[in-house]
Amino acid sequence: MNKLLTIILVICAFETLAQEQYLNQLSLNEFYELVRTHHPIAKQAGLILERGEAVVSQARGAFDPKLVSEFQTKQFQGKNYYDVWDSYVKIPTALNVDLKAGYERNRGQYLNPEHTVPSDGLYYAGISVPIGQGLIHNSRNIDLKKSMAEQKNLASQANAVYNNLLLDANYVYWNWFEAYQKMKVAEASLALITERFNGIRAGVFNGDKASIDSVESLIQVQSWKNELNKSKLDFQNAGIQMENFIWDSTQVHESHPDTVWQKQDILVVDEYINYAISNHPDLKALQANLMTLELDKKMSAENIKPVLNLNYNFLMASGSSDEAMSGLSNNYKGGFEFSFPLLVRKERAKLKQAKLKLEEGGLKLTNKSRVVTNKVFQSYGKLIVLLEMLEQQRLIVQNYKRLLEGERVKFRNGESSIFLVNSRENKKIEAEMKLVNLEAEYGRAVGMVNWSSGYFVNQLQSGS
C-alpha cells in the first residue's frame, strides 16, 4: 500500500513539473515593461507629452515671418479711380524688433497723394523698435517662455500618470504573487497531509492505529482541500486583475510570478528624499506653475512703462540705384507712437495680483514639499519594519517546522496524538502563509516608496 502511494505521489510530482514547464514566469520588471509599452493610460501619458511639444511649437509661430499682399481698386463710369497694391514681408525677432521689406505700386486718376509712387513702383525696408514698453519683456517672448513652462507642466502630468499607473500595477502584481505562493503552500501542505492520512488509514486497516485517528486526519485533508480550492480561486481572480494591466499577447493564465521571493534593491532614505524634492511630478508641476506666475509678474511690471515705438522705412524707387546712398536722409518714412495712462491704476493692480499669486504659489510648493517628504519617510519607515518582520517570520517558520518534526517523531513512537500533529501542522502552515503575506506586503511597500518619491519615473526613464 505504501509503495503504491509513493508511486502515485511521484507521478503527481512529475505531472506538476510538466505543467510548470508550460507556464511562463513573469517577473515584476517584465510586467512593468508590458504596462509601460501597451497600457492605454501609458499611451495617454505619451499623448500628454506630445501636447507639450505642440504648445511650444504654437508659441514659436509668433516669430514666423509673414508675407502680406494687399490690393484695392476702384472702377466707376469707365474711370480708373485707383489701384493700390502693397506687398511686404514682416520678420519678428526675439528682441521685439520688427523688420519689414516690401514693394508698393499705385496708380489711378483719383489716387490719394499719400500713395503716389514712381511709375515703376517703390521699394522700401524698415524697422520698428520699442523704446519703452516691450524693450525688455514683450508678449511674444513671454508667451514663448510660458509655453515652455506649460510643456514642463504637461511633462509633470504625464509623469504623474506613469507614477500612479505603476503604483497600481505594483499592487496588482504582488497580490498575484501572494495568491500564487499561498496556493503553492496549500498544495504542498495538502500533499503531505494526504500522505499522512493514507499512512494512518493503512495502519487502521492493519490494526496498528485507532480508527479515530483516521477521522482526525480526514478532517485535516478535507479542510485543506477547501483551503486549496479557495487559494486557486484567489489566484484566478488575481490573474484577472493582472489582465487589466497587460494589453499585448501575453496570457496571464499561462504565466506565474517569480517562484522565489527576492529582496529588491532600494536606496537609502536621504536619496529618496533628494530625488523627490528634485523630480517628484507634483512638485515639478508646481514649479512650472511658479515659472508661469513669475513671467506674468514680469509682463505686468513691463506694462507699467509707457509705450514708445519708433518706426523707420527707407524708400527707394525701382531702378534708382543712384539714390540709394542718399536715401537714408532724403527718402524715408518714419514716426513714433507714444501712450501712457496717467493714473496707471489698472496696470498696478495687475502687478499686485501677479505678486500675490506668485507668493501663493510659493506657499503651495513649500507645503507640498513637506507633504511629499513626510510620505517618503512614512513609506520608507514601513519598509524597514517589514524587513525586520520578514527576518523574524522566517525564523518562526523554521521553528514551527522543528516543532512539527519533533511531534511527528513522538507520534511515530506512540508518545503523541494525531491531534497534536495536526495542530503543529496548522501552526506551521499559518506561519508560512504569514511569511508569504509579509513578502507581498514588502513588495507593495517598495512600490509605495517609489511612488511617494516619484522614483517610478526614474525607472521609466532608465527602462529598468
C-alpha positions in Angstrom: 0.0 0.0 0.0 2.8 2.4 1.0 4.7 1.6 -2.2 1.7 2.2 -4.3 1.1 5.6 -2.6 4.8 6.5 -3.2 4.5 5.7 -6.9 1.3 7.8 -7.2 2.9 10.8 -5.4 6.0 10.6 -7.7 3.7 10.5 -10.8 1.8 13.6 -9.5 5.1 15.4 -8.9 6.2 14.7 -12.5 2.8 15.9 -13.8 3.1 19.1 -11.7 6.7 19.7 -13.0 5.5 19.2 -16.6 2.7 21.7 -16.1 5.1 24.2 -14.6 7.3 23.9 -17.7 4.4 25.1 -19.9 4.0 28.2 -17.7 5.9 31.4 -18.4 7.5 33.2 -15.5 6.6 36.9 -15.4 8.9 39.0 -13.3 8.0 42.3 -11.8 10.2 44.3 -14.2 8.9 42.4 -17.2 5.4 43.2 -16.0 6.3 46.9 -15.7 7.7 46.9 -19.2 4.5 45.4 -20.6 2.4 48.1 -18.7 4.6 51.0 -20.0 4.6 49.7 -23.5 1.0 48.6 -24.0 -1.3 50.0 -21.4 -3.8 52.7 -22.8 -3.1 55.0 -19.8 0.6 54.8 -20.5 -0.1 55.7 -24.2 -2.3 58.6 -22.9 0.7 59.9 -21.0 2.7 59.9 -24.2 0.0 62.0 -25.8 0.3 64.5 -23.0 4.0 64.9 -23.8 3.1 65.5 -27.5 0.7 68.2 -26.4 3.6 69.9 -24.6 5.6 69.9 -27.8 2.6 71.3 -29.7 2.2 74.1 -27.2 5.8 75.3 -27.6 5.6 75.0 -31.4 2.5 77.2 -31.4 4.3 79.9 -29.4 7.3 79.8 -31.7 4.9 80.5 -34.5 4.7 84.1 -33.3 8.3 84.5 -34.6 7.5 83.2 -38.1 8.0 85.7 -41.0 4.7 86.8 -42.5 4.1 87.5 -46.2 1.4 90.1 -46.8 -0.1 91.4 -50.1 -2.9 94.0 -50.1 -4.6 95.2 -53.3 -7.5 97.7 -53.6 -9.1 99.0 -56.8 -12.0 101.3 -57.8 -13.6 101.5 -61.3 -16.6 103.7 -61.8 -18.2 105.0 -65.0 -15.3 103.9 -67.1 -12.8 105.7 -65.0 -9.9 104.1 -63.1 -10.1 105.8 -59.7 -7.2 104.0 -58.2 -5.2 100.8 -58.0 -3.3 100.4 -54.7 -1.0 97.4 -54.3 1.3 96.8 -51.3 3.2 93.6 -50.7 5.8 93.1 -47.9 7.5 90.6 -45.7 7.4 91.2 -41.9 10.0 89.4 -39.7 9.5 89.5 -36.0 12.7 89.0 -33.9 13.4 87.8 -30.3 14.4 91.3 -29.3 10.9 92.6 -30.2 12.3 94.5 -33.1 10.3 94.0 -36.3 11.9 94.1 -39.7 9.9 94.9 -42.8 10.6 94.9 -46.5 8.2 95.4 -49.4 7.2 96.7 -52.7 4.4 99.3 -53.4 2.9 100.1 -56.8 -0.1 102.5 -57.1 -1.9 104.4 -59.9 -5.2 106.0 -60.9 -6.8 109.3 -61.7 -8.0 110.0 -58.2 -5.2 108.4 -56.3 -4.6 109.8 -52.8 -1.4 111.9 -53.0 -0.1 110.0 -50.0 0.0 106.8 -52.1 1.8 108.5 -55.1 4.8 106.4 -56.1 7.1 106.3 -59.2 5.6 104.6 -62.2 7.8 101.5 -61.7 6.8 101.2 -58.1 8.6 101.8 -54.8 10.7 99.5 -52.7 11.1 100.0 -49.0 12.8 98.4 -46.0 12.1 99.4 -42.4 12.4 98.7 -38.8 10.2 99.1 -35.7 11.9 99.4 -32.3 10.1 99.7 -28.9 12.0 102.1 -26.7 9.7 102.0 -23.7 7.2 99.1 -23.1 8.3 95.9 -24.7 12.0 96.7 -24.8 13.0 94.2 -22.0 9.9 91.9 -21.9 7.2 91.6 -24.5 4.2 89.4 -25.2 6.0 87.2 -27.8 8.9 86.3 -25.6 6.8 85.9 -22.5 4.3 83.7 -24.3 7.2 81.5 -25.6 8.7 81.1 -22.1 5.2 80.4 -20.7 4.7 77.7 -23.3 8.0 76.1 -22.2 6.7 76.2 -18.6 3.5 74.7 -19.8 5.4 72.0 -21.5 7.2 71.2 -18.3 3.8 71.2 -16.5 2.4 68.7 -19.1 5.5 66.6 -18.8 4.9 66.5 -15.0 1.3 65.5 -15.6 2.5 62.7 -17.8 5.0 61.5 -15.2 2.3 61.6 -12.6 0.1 59.4 -14.8 3.0 56.9 -15.1 3.7 57.1 -11.4 0.1 56.3 -10.4 -0.2 53.6 -13.1 2.9 51.8 -11.9 1.8 52.0 -8.3 -1.5 50.3 -9.2 0.4 47.8 -11.3 2.8 47.1 -8.4 -0.1 46.5 -6.1 -1.8 44.1 -8.5 1.4 42.2 -9.2 2.1 41.5 -5.5 -1.5 40.4 -5.0 -0.9 38.0 -7.8 2.4 36.8 -6.2 0.7 36.4 -2.8 -2.2 34.4 -4.2 0.2 32.1 -6.2 2.6 31.4 -3.3 -0.3 30.7 -0.9 -1.7 28.3 -3.5 1.7 26.5 -3.6 1.9 26.3 0.1 -1.7 24.9 0.2 -0.8 22.3 -2.5 2.4 21.2 -0.7 0.7 21.0 2.6 -2.2 19.1 1.3 0.1 16.6 -0.4 1.9 15.9 3.0 -1.3 15.8 4.9 -2.8 13.3 2.4 0.3 11.2 2.6 0.0 11.0 6.4 -3.7 10.3 6.2 -3.1 7.4 3.8 -0.5 6.0 6.1 -2.8 6.3 9.2 -5.6 4.7 7.3 -3.3 1.8 6.3 -2.4 1.5 9.9 -6.1 1.3 10.9 -6.6 -1.5 8.4 -3.6 -3.3 9.9 -4.8 -2.7 13.4 -1.9 -0.6 14.3 -3.8 2.7 14.6 -7.1 3.7 16.2 -9.9 4.5 13.8 -10.5 7.9 15.4 -7.0 8.9 14.2 -8.1 8.4 10.6 -11.1 10.5 11.1 -9.0 13.3 12.6 -6.6 13.1 9.6 -9.5 13.0 7.2 -10.9 16.2 8.6 -7.5 17.8 8.1 -7.4 16.7 4.5 -10.9 17.9 3.8 -10.2 21.3 5.4 -7.0 21.9 3.4 -8.8 20.8 0.2 -11.2 23.6 0.8 -8.3 26.0 1.5 -6.6 24.9 -1.7 -9.8 25.5 -3.7 -10.1 28.9 -2.2 -6.4 29.8 -2.9 -6.9 28.6 -6.5 -9.9 30.9 -6.8 -7.9 33.8 -5.3 -5.1 33.2 -7.8 -7.5 33.1 -10.7 -9.1 36.4 -9.6 -5.7 38.0 -9.1 -4.8 36.9 -12.7 -8.0 38.6 -13.9 -6.9 41.8 -12.2 -3.5 41.4 -13.9 -5.2 41.2 -17.3 -6.4 44.8 -16.8 -2.7 45.9 -17.0 -1.4 43.6 -19.8 -2.6 44.7 -23.2 -0.5 42.5 -25.5 -0.5 38.8 -26.4 0.8 37.7 -23.0 -1.7 35.3 -21.4 -1.7 35.7 -17.6 -3.4 32.4 -17.0 -0.4 30.7 -18.7 2.1 32.6 -16.6 3.1 32.7 -12.9 5.1 35.2 -10.9 8.6 34.7 -9.5 8.6 31.5 -7.6 11.3 32.6 -5.2 11.0 35.9 -3.3 14.0 38.2 -3.6 14.7 41.4 -1.7 14.5 44.3 -4.1 17.3 46.9 -4.4 16.4 50.1 -2.6 18.1 53.4 -1.9 18.8 55.0 1.5 16.0 57.3 2.7 18.0 60.5 2.0 18.5 59.6 -1.6 14.7 59.1 -2.0 14.1 62.4 -0.3 16.6 64.3 -2.5 15.1 62.6 -5.6 11.6 63.5 -4.6 12.5 67.2 -3.9 14.1 67.5 -7.4 11.9 65.2 -9.5 8.5 64.4 -7.9 5.9 65.1 -10.6 3.6 67.1 -8.3 6.5 69.3 -7.2 7.7 69.8 -10.8 4.2 70.8 -11.8 4.0 73.4 -9.1 7.5 74.7 -10.1 6.3 75.0 -13.7 3.3 76.9 -12.4 5.6 79.2 -10.4 7.6 79.9 -13.6 4.3 81.0 -15.4 3.4 83.2 -12.5 6.8 84.8 -12.5 6.5 85.5 -16.2 3.1 87.1 -15.6 4.6 89.3 -12.9 7.4 90.4 -15.3 4.8 91.2 -18.0 2.7 93.2 -15.6 5.7 95.2 -14.5 6.6 95.8 -18.1 3.1 97.1 -18.9 3.5 99.9 -16.4 6.1 101.5 -18.7 4.9 104.0 -21.3 4.5 102.8 -24.9 7.1 104.4 -27.2 7.7 102.8 -30.6 10.0 104.2 -33.2 9.4 103.4 -36.9 11.7 104.0 -39.8 11.3 102.9 -43.5 13.9 103.5 -46.1 12.4 104.2 -49.6 13.9 103.5 -53.0 12.3 103.8 -56.4 12.6 100.9 -58.8 15.9 101.1 -60.8 17.1 104.3 -58.9 20.3 102.9 -57.5 21.9 106.4 -57.7 19.6 107.5 -54.9 20.4 104.6 -52.6 23.3 106.3 -50.9 21.3 109.4 -50.1 18.1 107.5 -49.3 18.6 107.3 -45.6 18.4 111.0 -45.3 16.2 112.0 -48.2 13.9 109.1 -49.0 12.3 107.7 -45.9 9.1 107.4 -43.9 9.2 107.5 -40.2 7.4 108.3 -37.0 6.8 107.3 -33.4 3.9 106.1 -31.2 3.5 107.2 -27.6 0.9 106.4 -25.0 0.8 106.3 -21.2 -2.2 106.1 -18.7 -1.9 108.9 -16.2 -3.1 107.0 -13.1 -1.8 103.6 -14.1 -4.4 102.0 -11.7 -5.2 99.0 -14.0 -1.5 98.1 -14.6 -0.5 98.5 -10.9 -3.5 96.3 -9.8 -2.5 93.6 -12.3 1.1 93.7 -11.0 -0.1 93.4 -7.4 -2.3 90.5 -8.3 0.6 88.8 -10.1 2.8 89.2 -7.0 0.1 87.8 -4.7 -0.4 84.8 -7.0 3.3 84.2 -7.1 3.6 84.3 -3.3 0.6 81.9 -3.0 2.2 79.5 -5.5 5.4 79.6 -3.4 3.5 78.6 -0.3 1.7 75.8 -2.1 5.1 74.5 -3.2 6.5 74.7 0.3 3.5 72.8 1.7 3.6 70.1 -1.0 7.3 69.6 -0.5 6.7 68.9 3.2 3.8 66.5 2.4 5.9 64.6 -0.2 8.8 64.4 2.2 6.7 63.0 5.0 5.1 60.5 2.7 8.5 59.2 1.8 9.6 59.0 5.4 6.4 57.2 6.3 6.6 54.6 3.5 10.3 54.1 4.0 9.8 53.5 7.7 7.2 50.8 6.9 9.6 49.2 4.6 12.3 48.9 7.3 9.9 47.4 9.8 8.7 44.9 7.2 12.2 43.8 6.6 12.7 43.1 10.3 9.3 41.3 10.5 10.3 39.2 7.4 13.5 38.0 9.1 11.6 37.1 12.3 8.9 35.4 10.4 11.4 33.2 8.6 12.8 32.1 12.0 9.3 31.5 13.2 8.6 29.2 10.2 11.8 27.3 10.8 11.0 26.9 14.5 7.4 25.6 13.7 9.0 23.1 11.3 11.2 21.8 14.1 8.3 21.5 16.4 6.3 19.7 13.8 9.1 17.3 13.0 9.6 16.6 16.7 5.8 16.0 17.1 5.9 13.5 14.2 8.8 11.6 15.8 6.8 11.4 19.0 3.7 10.3 17.1 5.6 7.5 15.4 6.9 6.4 18.8 3.4 6.4 20.2 4.1 9.3 22.5 1.8 11.8 20.8 -1.6 12.1 19.1 -2.7 12.9 15.6 -4.5 15.9 17.1 -1.2 17.4 18.3 0.5 16.6 15.0 -2.3 18.4 13.1 -2.2 21.3 15.5 1.6 21.7 14.9 1.0 21.3 11.1 -1.7 24.0 11.1 0.6 26.4 13.0 3.4 25.7 10.6 1.2 26.4 7.6 -0.2 29.5 9.1 3.3 30.8 9.7 4.2 30.0 6.0 1.1 31.9 4.9 2.0 34.8 7.1 5.5 34.8 5.6 4.1 34.9 2.1 1.8 37.8 3.1 4.8 39.7 4.5 6.8 39.1 1.3 4.0 40.5 -0.8 3.5 43.4 1.7 7.2 44.2 1.4 6.8 44.3 -2.4 3.9 46.7 -2.1 5.8 48.8 0.4 8.7 49.2 -2.1 6.2 50.3 -4.7 4.8 52.8 -2.2 8.3 54.3 -1.6 8.9 54.5 -5.3 5.5 56.2 -5.8 5.8 58.7 -2.9 9.2 59.8 -4.0 8.3 59.7 -7.7 11.1 57.2 -8.3 8.9 55.2 -10.6 9.6 58.0 -13.2 13.3 57.3 -12.9 12.7 53.6 -13.6 10.6 54.6 -16.6 13.4 56.8 -18.0 16.1 54.2 -17.3 14.0 51.4 -18.7 14.7 49.2 -15.7 
